[in-house]
Amino acid sequence: MIEIGDKLSDRYVLNSLIGQGGMANVFLAHDLILDRKVAVKVLRYDFQENQDAIKRFQREAISASQLLHPNIVEVYDVDEHENQQYIVMEYVEGQDLKSFIKENAPVSLELVVAIMCQIVAGIGVAHRNRIIHRDIKPQNVMITKDNIVKITDFGIAVALSDTSITQTNTLLGSVHYLSPEQARGSSAATKSDIYAMGVVLYELITGKVPHDGESAVSIALKHFQEPFPRIREKLDYVPQSLENVVLRATAKQPQDRYKSAQDMFNDLSTCLSSNRINEQTFNPKSQGDESEQFSSIQPLSQAEKILAEQVEAPEPLNEELYPSFDQPNKVKFPSRGRIMRILFFSLISILLGLAIFFAYQFITGSVNVPDLAEMDQSQAEKVLSENDLSIGKTEVVFDESIPRGQIIETDPKAGERVDRNSSVQLKLSDGKPRVKIGDYVDKEYEPVRRDLIDAGFIVDLRYLASSQEESGKILEQNLEPGEEVVPEDTTITLVIGSYVEDTTMQDFYNLSIEMVHKFADTYGLYVEETYEYHSFIPEGQIIEQEPLSGSPIINGDTIKVTVSQGKEETDVVAAIETVYLEYVPKYAENDFDEEKPLPNLIQVQIGDERNNINEVAREFEITESEELQLTLYIPTDGTGQYRILRDGEVIAESSEVYPATEE
């Protein structure tokens, strides 16, 4: 479990916890190699077995790592530590925009526009890279003391071309910033981000969200049922041109909103111009009166739904025209009554016998189709056989939700009555759609990466020193060409050629040998290792290096490093030292007659296998002189030391205490 003080990848030291969320914690950390502060976002320990959470976490890293913009938090690194995923990001020293609004509302209109322009510019870059944020809200926007904005948390962002992770009828993001089409269950699009930015702009101006309620459902209903609140009805100092930006961004119909984030940016950047202050109120073309259009949409209660489904009862029949048949009329037989009675009852007996025969045949000659859901083909064959049925035609199809090899449905369906010994057709799941891995070696990395990400893969990048001709090309891939995999469940690792003529030696002191090898692979260097014991540097970490940090090196040079084997195990022997402690009387300043001597404070410091000489091992007081016995635990080939202080003054010390030797 990752905690404060841990060192991740032998590089990032976690210093403090600066944020906590539902799925992840954020630590302030120090990057030992680049000597800078970073933010490390760690997937919580209780989510390490949750594949959906891991995929969302990885998707955040992928989405944000593609975006380089001054108003988007930059992602530096992605890795895992003890099975916990983490992302290393740019550290933003500031607060989230929600807190900023609470502390500073009302915000000046000039600052509102300046902040909002930065948000729109950052989201515009994401849209141009075909990424929808889907969770734009002030809590996901950081702002520095200099009012610089940084957008973060692309955890539920989605590529425009990636439909495999879109869930219909699922509300993603915060409901206060939810677009009407998402509230109805539609998928998020770029226009949904524009709507959310319009809500954030409204909150920046007014200090409040436009719609609030007792539940998430009631708030969502307001987004597509009620007109968007007018700002100028409460704040008449807000120019109409600025309110128009809010009204256009939050139009109920997506086609009435800005065509792109760039259009919104262009409009927003000039909305405080003097020639626009009194412009006409924005009126959506396709909507007409929003309040009239959406006020009619009301959710039916359960009782209303039942009443709406009832059918009006028919009027009673006129018994004068239609006599009652509740009592059967007497059967009148012809004159030969006895013969006719015999024939009649014989016919009834035959019909009754036939009815019983066919009923028996129906009951014993047919069976119900059993429920075969979540069974594989062999299990289904066994269950069908037990019910006197057999497998007929089997169709294999892809399915997003049913695991591969399990039955999706049957024909006839479960519960239907069929003839005994008949066959049942099966539709069998082939699992999620799979794609065939291509041969990417010797191809340019960037186009391949773009295609793989668009297909839903997670792409892991590794660099390897190469010639100038191979720089930027794919040298190796971890998946064999022709292998069929499910993209969203697959990470593909690509090794990319890296050509560097020269570089500078890094400082690897007390870092792992793996860090040295990664550095050498990147810059085409050789590593020569020697090993020796060390009393405090852990095993596998660097004691010395050549050349020293900062030295220039070129492709093909050799790095010499001394690697720690840890502390050498030696026998520890107890050594006993006797020290005489002399009591020196002292008195309080107001004890002029020196009647009440004060005790001496004795502090003992020991340097051995169990104690640090710079720390106090024992502390006590004496009121008379006495002898003190010290026990030191010393390696057979080492020495110990001690230091005795009386009232802060050293009265005895030795740095040459040797272990006792056997006689």
C-alpha positions in Angstrom: 0.0 0.0 0.0 1.5 3.4 -1.1 2.0 5.8 1.8 3.9 9.0 2.6 7.7 8.4 2.6 7.6 5.8 -0.1 9.9 6.0 -3.1 8.1 5.1 -6.4 10.2 3.8 -9.3 13.3 4.7 -7.2 12.6 8.3 -8.3 9.5 9.9 -6.8 9.6 10.4 -3.0 6.1 11.0 -1.5 6.2 14.0 0.9 2.5 14.7 1.8 -1.1 14.0 1.0 -2.7 17.0 -0.9 -5.9 15.6 -2.1 -8.4 12.7 -1.8 -11.1 11.5 -4.1 -13.5 8.6 -4.5 -11.0 6.5 -6.5 -7.6 8.1 -6.0 -5.4 10.0 -3.6 -3.0 12.8 -4.7 0.5 13.2 -3.1 3.0 16.0 -3.3 6.3 14.3 -4.3 9.8 15.2 -5.2 11.4 14.0 -8.5 14.9 13.0 -7.5 16.3 13.0 -11.1 14.9 16.3 -12.3 14.9 17.9 -8.8 11.3 19.3 -8.9 8.0 19.0 -7.2 5.4 16.8 -8.9 1.9 15.6 -8.1 1.4 11.8 -7.9 -2.1 10.6 -8.3 -2.4 7.0 -6.9 -5.3 4.7 -7.5 -6.6 3.7 -4.1 -5.6 0.3 -2.7 -9.2 -0.9 -2.5 -9.6 -0.4 -6.3 -6.5 -2.4 -7.3 -8.7 -5.4 -8.3 -11.4 -3.3 -10.0 -10.6 -3.6 -13.7 -13.1 -0.8 -14.6 -11.4 1.6 -12.2 -8.0 0.7 -13.5 -9.1 1.2 -17.1 -10.6 4.6 -16.2 -7.4 5.5 -14.4 -5.3 4.5 -17.4 -7.6 6.3 -19.8 -7.0 9.5 -17.8 -3.3 9.1 -18.2 -3.6 8.4 -22.0 -6.1 11.3 -22.6 -4.1 13.9 -20.7 -0.6 12.7 -21.9 -1.7 13.5 -25.5 -2.5 17.2 -24.6 0.3 19.8 -24.3 -1.2 23.1 -23.5 -0.4 25.8 -20.8 -4.0 25.5 -19.4 -3.9 21.6 -19.1 -2.1 19.8 -16.3 0.8 18.0 -17.9 1.3 14.2 -17.4 5.0 13.2 -17.0 4.9 9.5 -16.2 2.6 6.5 -15.7 3.6 3.3 -13.7 2.6 1.0 -10.9 4.0 0.2 -7.5 3.1 -3.0 -5.6 0.1 -3.4 -8.0 -1.2 0.1 -7.4 -1.4 2.3 -10.5 -0.1 5.9 -10.3 0.2 8.9 -12.6 3.0 11.6 -12.2 1.7 15.0 -13.1 2.6 18.6 -13.1 2.3 20.1 -9.6 0.0 23.2 -9.6 0.4 25.4 -6.5 -3.0 26.9 -6.0 -6.6 25.9 -5.3 -9.5 24.5 -7.3 -11.9 27.0 -9.0 -14.8 25.9 -6.8 -13.0 27.2 -3.7 -11.8 30.3 -5.5 -15.4 31.2 -6.4 -16.6 30.7 -2.8 -13.8 32.9 -1.4 -13.9 35.6 -4.1 -17.5 35.9 -5.3 -18.6 38.2 -6.9 -15.6 38.0 -9.2 -14.9 41.0 -11.4 -16.1 40.6 -15.0 -12.7 41.2 -16.4 -11.2 38.4 -14.3 -14.2 36.1 -15.1 -13.5 36.5 -18.9 -9.8 36.0 -18.4 -10.3 32.7 -16.4 -13.0 31.4 -18.8 -10.9 32.1 -21.9 -8.2 29.9 -20.5 -10.6 27.1 -19.7 -12.2 27.3 -23.2 -8.7 27.4 -24.9 -7.6 24.2 -23.0 -10.8 22.3 -23.8 -10.5 23.5 -27.4 -7.1 21.8 -27.7 -8.7 18.6 -26.3 -11.5 18.7 -28.9 -9.1 19.2 -31.7 -7.3 16.1 -30.5 -10.7 14.3 -30.6 -11.0 14.0 -26.8 -14.2 15.0 -24.9 -13.6 15.8 -21.2 -17.2 14.9 -20.1 -16.6 16.2 -16.5 -16.0 19.9 -16.8 -16.7 21.6 -13.4 -14.9 24.1 -11.1 -13.6 21.2 -9.0 -11.6 19.9 -12.0 -10.0 23.3 -12.7 -6.9 24.5 -10.7 -6.1 28.2 -10.4 -2.8 29.7 -9.2 -2.1 32.9 -7.2 -1.4 34.6 -10.6 -4.8 33.5 -11.9 -3.3 30.9 -14.3 -5.8 28.1 -15.0 -5.0 24.4 -15.3 -7.6 21.8 -16.3 -7.2 18.4 -14.7 -9.0 15.0 -14.3 -9.6 13.4 -17.7 -10.7 10.2 -15.8 -13.9 9.9 -17.9 -12.7 11.7 -21.0 -13.4 9.7 -24.2 -12.0 9.8 -27.7 -14.6 10.8 -30.3 -14.1 7.7 -32.3 -14.2 5.3 -29.3 -17.7 4.0 -28.9 -16.8 0.9 -27.0 -16.7 2.7 -23.7 -19.8 4.8 -24.1 -22.6 3.7 -21.9 -26.1 4.7 -22.9 -28.6 5.9 -20.2 -25.7 6.5 -17.8 -25.1 10.0 -16.4 -21.4 10.8 -16.3 -19.8 13.8 -14.7 -21.4 16.1 -12.2 -25.2 16.6 -12.5 -25.0 20.4 -11.9 -23.1 20.7 -15.2 -24.9 18.1 -17.2 -26.2 18.9 -20.7 -29.9 18.3 -21.5 -29.0 15.5 -24.0 -26.9 13.7 -21.4 -29.8 14.0 -18.9 -32.0 12.2 -21.4 -29.4 9.4 -21.7 -27.6 10.4 -24.9 -23.8 10.1 -25.3 -21.6 13.0 -24.6 -20.2 15.1 -27.5 -18.2 18.3 -27.9 -21.4 20.3 -27.5 -21.9 18.7 -24.1 -18.5 20.1 -23.0 -19.6 23.5 -24.3 -22.8 23.4 -22.3 -20.8 22.5 -19.1 -18.4 25.5 -19.8 -21.5 27.7 -20.1 -22.6 26.6 -16.6 -19.1 27.2 -15.2 -19.2 30.7 -16.7 -22.6 31.3 -15.1 -21.2 30.2 -11.7 -18.2 32.5 -12.1 -20.4 35.5 -12.7 -23.1 34.8 -10.1 -21.3 32.6 -7.5 -24.0 29.9 -7.8 -25.0 27.0 -10.0 -28.0 27.7 -12.3 -30.1 24.6 -11.2 -30.2 23.0 -7.7 -32.4 20.5 -6.1 -32.9 17.8 -3.4 -31.7 15.0 -5.7 -29.5 14.3 -8.7 -32.6 13.3 -10.7 -34.5 16.5 -9.9 -31.5 18.6 -11.0 -31.1 16.6 -14.2 -34.8 17.2 -15.1 -34.4 20.9 -14.6 -31.5 21.0 -17.2 -33.9 19.8 -20.0 -37.3 21.0 -18.6 -36.7 24.5 -17.2 -35.4 27.6 -19.0 -31.8 28.5 -18.2 -31.9 31.3 -15.5 -31.3 34.9 -16.7 -28.3 36.6 -15.2 -29.4 40.2 -15.9 -32.6 39.7 -13.9 -30.6 39.7 -10.7 -27.3 41.4 -11.8 -28.1 44.3 -14.1 -24.5 45.4 -14.3 -23.6 42.4 -16.4 -23.5 43.4 -20.1 -25.9 41.6 -22.4 -23.0 40.6 -24.6 -21.5 38.5 -21.7 -24.9 37.0 -20.8 -25.3 36.1 -24.5 -22.2 33.9 -24.2 -23.8 32.0 -21.4 -27.2 31.7 -23.2 -25.7 30.5 -26.4 -23.4 27.9 -24.7 -26.3 26.5 -22.6 -29.0 26.4 -25.3 -31.2 23.3 -24.8 -30.6 22.1 -28.4 -27.0 21.3 -29.3 -27.4 22.9 -32.8 -28.1 26.2 -31.2 -24.8 26.2 -29.2 -21.4 27.3 -30.4 -20.1 25.1 -33.3 -16.8 24.7 -31.5 -14.8 25.7 -28.5 -12.9 28.1 -30.8 -16.1 29.9 -31.7 -16.9 30.3 -28.0 -13.4 31.6 -27.3 -13.7 34.2 -30.1 -17.1 35.4 -28.8 -15.9 35.4 -25.2 -12.7 37.4 -25.9 -14.7 40.4 -27.3 -17.8 40.3 -25.1 -16.7 43.2 -22.9 -16.0 45.5 -25.8 -17.9 48.8 -25.6 -19.5 48.3 -29.0 -21.1 45.0 -27.9 -22.5 45.9 -24.4 -26.0 46.6 -25.6 -26.4 43.9 -28.3 -29.7 42.0 -28.7 -30.5 39.1 -26.4 -29.5 35.8 -27.8 -32.6 33.8 -28.9 -32.1 30.2 -30.1 -33.4 29.7 -33.7 -34.6 26.1 -33.3 -36.2 26.3 -29.9 -38.6 29.2 -29.8 -39.9 29.7 -26.3 -37.9 27.3 -24.2 -40.2 27.5 -21.2 -43.3 26.6 -23.3 -41.5 23.8 -25.0 -40.1 22.1 -21.9 -42.7 22.8 -19.3 -45.0 20.1 -20.7 -42.5 17.3 -20.0 -43.4 15.9 -16.6 -42.5 12.5 -15.2 -45.5 10.3 -14.4 -45.8 8.9 -11.0 -46.3 5.2 -10.6 -50.0 5.7 -9.9 -50.5 7.9 -13.0 -48.8 5.3 -15.1 -51.2 2.6 -13.9 -54.3 4.8 -14.5 -53.0 5.8 -17.9 -52.9 2.1 -18.9 -56.4 1.2 -17.8 -59.1 0.6 -20.5 -62.5 2.1 -20.3 -65.1 -0.6 -19.3 -67.8 -1.4 -21.9 -71.4 -0.4 -21.3 -73.7 -3.3 -20.0 -75.7 -5.2 -22.7 -79.4 -4.5 -23.3 -81.0 -7.7 -22.0 -84.2 -7.0 -23.9 -82.2 -7.3 -27.2 -79.6 -9.8 -25.9 -81.1 -12.4 -23.4 -78.9 -13.8 -20.6 -77.2 -17.1 -21.1 -76.1 -17.6 -17.5 -78.3 -20.8 -17.3 -78.2 -23.3 -20.1 -81.4 -24.0 -21.9 -82.8 -27.6 -21.7 -81.9 -29.8 -24.6 -85.0 -31.0 -26.4 -84.5 -34.3 -28.1 -86.6 -35.6 -31.0 -89.3 -38.1 -30.3 -86.9 -41.0 -30.3 -85.5 -39.6 -27.1 -83.9 -42.7 -25.7 -81.8 -43.4 -28.9 -80.8 -39.8 -29.2 -79.7 -39.6 -25.6 -77.5 -42.7 -26.1 -76.0 -41.2 -29.3 -75.5 -37.8 -27.6 -73.7 -39.2 -24.5 -71.7 -41.5 -26.7 -70.5 -38.5 -28.8 -69.7 -36.6 -25.6 -67.7 -39.6 -24.2 -65.7 -39.9 -27.5 -64.9 -36.1 -27.5 -64.0 -36.2 -23.8 -61.7 -39.2 -24.4 -60.0 -37.5 -27.4 -59.5 -34.4 -25.2 -57.9 -36.4 -22.4 -55.7 -38.3 -25.0 -54.5 -35.1 -26.6 -54.0 -33.4 -23.2 -51.9 -36.4 -22.1 -49.9 -36.3 -25.3 -49.3 -32.6 -24.8 -48.2 -33.0 -21.3 -46.0 -36.1 -21.8 -44.9 -35.5 -25.4 -43.6 -31.9 -24.9 -41.2 -30.2 -22.5 -40.2 -26.7 -21.5 -37.0 -25.3 -23.0 -34.6 -24.9 -19.9 -32.8 -21.6 -19.2 -29.2 -22.0 -20.5 -28.0 -18.5 -19.7 -24.3 -18.2 -18.6 -23.7 -21.9 -19.5 -21.1 -23.1 -22.0 -21.9 -25.5 -24.8 -21.0 -28.7 -23.0 -23.1 -27.6 -19.9 -26.0 -26.8 -22.2 -25.7 -30.1 -24.0 -25.9 -32.0 -20.7 -29.0 -30.0 -19.4 -30.8 -30.4 -22.8 -30.1 -34.1 -22.7 -31.6 -34.4 -19.3 -34.8 -32.7 -20.7 -34.9 -35.0 -23.8 -33.7 -32.3 -26.1 -30.6 -31.9 -28.2 -28.4 -29.0 -29.6 -29.4 -27.9 -33.1 -27.7 -25.2 -35.1 -25.1 -23.1 -33.2 -24.3 -19.5 -34.2 -21.2 -17.7 -32.7 -21.4 -13.9 -32.5 -19.5 -11.1 -30.8 -21.0 -9.7 -27.6 -19.9 -6.8 -25.4 -21.4 -8.1 -22.1 -21.5 -12.0 -22.3 -18.1 -13.7 -21.7 -16.7 -15.7 -24.5 -18.0 -19.3 -24.7 -21.3 -18.6 -22.9 -24.8 -18.8 -24.4 -26.5 -15.6 -25.2 -29.9 -16.9 -26.1 -31.8 -19.9 -27.5 -34.4 -20.5 -30.2 -37.0 -21.4 -29.0 -36.5 -19.2 -25.9 -36.3 -20.4 -22.3 -39.7 -21.5 -20.9 -41.3 -22.2 -24.3 -43.1 -25.6 -24.8 -41.5 -27.8 -27.5 -41.8 -31.4 -28.7 -39.8 -33.9 -26.7 -36.6 -35.1 -28.6 -36.6 -31.9 -30.7 -33.5 -29.7 -31.1 -32.8 -26.2 -29.7 -30.7 -23.7 -31.6 -28.0 -21.8 -29.6 -26.5 -18.4 -30.0 -23.0 -18.5 -28.5 -20.9 -15.5 -27.4 -17.5 -15.0 -29.0 -16.8 -12.3 -26.4 -15.9 -8.7 -27.2 -14.9 -7.8 -30.7 -11.2 -8.5 -31.3 -8.7 -7.1 -33.8 -5.7 -8.6 -35.3 -2.3 -7.2 -34.3 -0.2 -5.9 -37.2 3.5 -5.9 -37.8 4.6 -2.4 -36.7 8.4 -2.9 -36.7 10.3 -0.4 -38.8 7.2 1.9 -39.0 7.1 5.5 -37.8 5.8 5.5 -34.2 3.4 8.5 -34.2 0.9 7.3 -36.9 0.9 3.8 -35.4 0.3 5.1 -31.9 -2.6 7.3 -33.1 -4.2 4.4 -34.9 -3.9 2.1 -31.9 -5.3 4.6 -29.5 -8.2 5.3 -31.8 -8.9 1.5 -31.8 -9.0 1.5 -28.0 -5.6 0.1 -27.1 -3.4 1.3 -24.2 0.0 2.1 -25.7 3.1 1.7 -23.5 6.2 3.5 -24.8 9.8 2.5 -24.3 12.9 4.1 -25.7 16.1 2.3 -26.9 19.2 4.0 -28.2 19.6 3.5 -32.0 21.1 4.9 -35.1 19.9 8.2 -36.5 18.1 6.3 -39.3 16.1 4.3 -36.8 15.2 7.3 -34.5 11.4 7.6 -34.1 10.8 4.1 -35.6 9.4 1.1 -33.9 12.1 -1.4 -33.2 10.2 -4.0 -31.1 6.6 -4.9 -30.1 5.5 -7.2 -27.3 2.5 -8.7 -29.2 3.1 -11.0 -32.1 1.7 -9.9 -35.5 -1.5 -11.7 -36.3 -2.5 -12.2 -32.6 -6.2 -11.4 -32.0 -6.9 -9.3 -28.9 -9.7 -7.2 -27.4 -8.3 -3.6 -27.7 -9.8 -2.1 -24.5 -8.4 -4.9 -22.4 -4.9 -4.9 -24.0 -1.7 -2.9 -23.4 0.7 -3.0 -26.3 4.3 -2.1 -25.6 6.3 -0.4 -28.4 10.1 0.0 -28.2 11.1 3.2 -30.1 14.5 4.1 -31.5 16.2 7.1 -29.9 19.3 8.8 -31.3 21.3 11.2 -29.2 24.8 12.3 -30.2 25.7 13.4 -26.6 24.2 13.9 -23.2 25.1 14.6 -19.6 25.8 12.0 -17.0 23.1 11.9 -14.3 23.6 11.5 -10.5 22.7 7.9 -9.6 24.0 7.9 -6.0 21.7 5.8 -3.8 19.4 5.0 -6.8 18.8 1.5 -8.1 20.9 -0.2 -10.8 17.7 -0.5 -12.9 17.7 3.3 -13.2 21.2 3.1 -14.6 20.2 0.5 -17.2 17.2 2.5 -18.3 19.4 5.6 -18.8 22.0 3.5 -20.6 19.4 2.0 -23.0 18.0 5.4 -23.8 21.4 6.9 -24.7 23.2 3.9 -26.1 25.7 3.4 -23.3 27.3 0.3 -21.7 27.3 -0.5 -18.0 30.2 -2.0 -16.1 29.2 -3.2 -12.6 31.2 -4.1 -9.5 29.6 -5.1 -6.2 30.7 -4.5 -2.5 29.1 -4.4 0.9 28.0 -1.1 2.4 27.0 -0.3 6.0 23.9 1.9 5.1 23.2 2.0 1.4 20.6 -0.7 0.6 21.3 -3.7 -1.6 21.0 -3.0 -5.4 21.6 0.8 -5.1 24.6 2.8 -6.4 27.5 3.6 -4.1 29.9 5.2 -6.6 29.8 6.0 -10.4 32.2 7.0 -13.1 32.0 9.4 -14.8 30.6 11.8 -12.2 27.3 13.6 -12.5 27.4 16.4 -15.1 30.1 14.9 -17.2 29.5 14.9 -21.0 29.0 11.4 -22.5 28.4 10.2 -26.0 26.8 7.2 -27.6 28.9 4.0 -27.0 30.6 5.3 -23.7 30.8 3.0 -20.7 29.4 3.8 -17.3 31.2 2.2 -14.3 29.1 1.8 -11.2 29.7 0.2 -7.7 26.5 -1.5 -6.5 25.8 -2.1 -2.9 25.4 -5.7 -1.7 23.8 -4.4 1.5 25.3 -4.6 5.0 27.8 -7.5 5.5 26.6 -10.0 8.1 29.1 -10.2 11.0 29.0 -11.7 14.5 28.1 -9.1 17.2 29.8 -9.3 20.6 28.8 -7.5 23.7 31.4 -5.2 25.3 31.1 -3.8 28.8 32.6 -0.4 29.8 32.5 1.0 33.3 32.4 4.8 33.6 32.7 6.8 36.9 30.1 9.6 37.2 31.1 12.4 39.5 28.3 14.3 41.1 28.9 18.1 41.0 26.5 20.0 43.4 24.6 22.9 42.0 21.9 25.2 43.4 19.0 27.3 42.3 19.7 31.0 41.8 17.5 32.0 44.8 19.1 29.3 47.1 21.6 31.8 48.5 22.5 29.5 51.5 23.0 26.5 49.2 20.8 24.3 51.4 19.1 22.3 48.6 21.5 20.9 46.0 20.0 20.1 42.6 20.5 16.7 40.8 22.9 16.4 37.8 21.2 15.4 34.5 23.2 12.5 32.9 22.7 11.8 29.1 24.3 8.7 27.5 25.0 8.4 23.8 26.1 5.0 22.3 27.4 4.1 18.9 27.0 0.4 18.2 24.9 -2.1 16.2 21.8 -1.0 18.1 22.3 2.7 18.7 23.1 5.9 16.9 25.9 7.9 18.5 24.0 11.2 17.7 20.9 10.1 19.7 20.4 9.9 23.4 20.2 6.2 24.5 19.7 6.8 28.2 18.8 9.8 30.4 18.7 10.0 34.2 19.6 12.1 37.2 22.1 11.6 40.0 22.5 13.2 43.4 25.8 11.5 44.3 28.8 10.1 42.5 28.4 6.6 41.2 29.7 4.1 38.6 27.8 3.4 35.3 28.1 0.2 33.4 27.6 0.5 29.6 26.9 -2.5 27.3 27.8 -2.0 23.6 27.0 -4.5 20.9 29.9 -4.4 18.4 30.8 -6.5 15.3 33.8 -8.7 15.8 35.7 -6.7 13.2 34.4 -3.3 14.3 34.5 -0.7 17.1 32.0 1.0 19.2 31.9 4.5 20.9 30.1 6.3 23.7 29.7 9.8 25.0 28.5 10.9 28.5 27.1 14.4 29.2 26.5 15.9 32.6 24.1 18.9 32.4 24.9 19.2 28.7 28.7 19.1 29.2 30.8 16.1 27.9 32.5 14.4 30.9 33.6 11.1 29.3 33.8 9.7 25.8 35.6 7.1 23.7 35.5 6.1 20.0 37.7 3.0 20.5 35.6 0.4 22.3 36.5 -3.0 21.0 34.5 -6.3 21.4 35.6 -8.5 24.1 37.9 -11.3 23.0 37.7 -14.8 24.3 40.5 -15.9 26.7 
